[in-house]
Amino acid sequence: MKTIKYFIIIFLGVSLFVQSCTKEDTKDVSTVTTPASITLKGDQTVYVIQGQQYVDSGAVVTNGKLVKTTGSVLTTVPGSYVIKYV
C-alpha cells in the first residue's frame, strides 16, 4: 500500500512539472534583447543667460522611436534645472 501512495505522489509531482513546462504562445511578446540607447545632440550641461531663450538640442535614440522629455527651464529664475529624456 505504501508503494502505491509513493507512486501516486511521484506521478502527481511529475505531472505538475511537465504541465508547467509547456511552450507558451509568444506571438505578441516583444523579443527585444538590446535596450535602446539615448545620445544627447548637444552638451550635457548648458548655461543660459538669465532672461534669454533656452533651446533644447534634443537627443537621438538607437531604436528609431521618439524621445520624450520631462522638465522645463524658467530662464527668468536663476537656478539649476534638469531635463530628462525617456
Secondary structure, 3 states (H helix, E strand, C coil): CHHHHHHHHHHHHHHHHHHHCCCCCCCCCCCCCCCCCEEECCCCCCCCCCCCCCCCCCEEECCCCCCCEECCCCCCCCCCCCCEEC
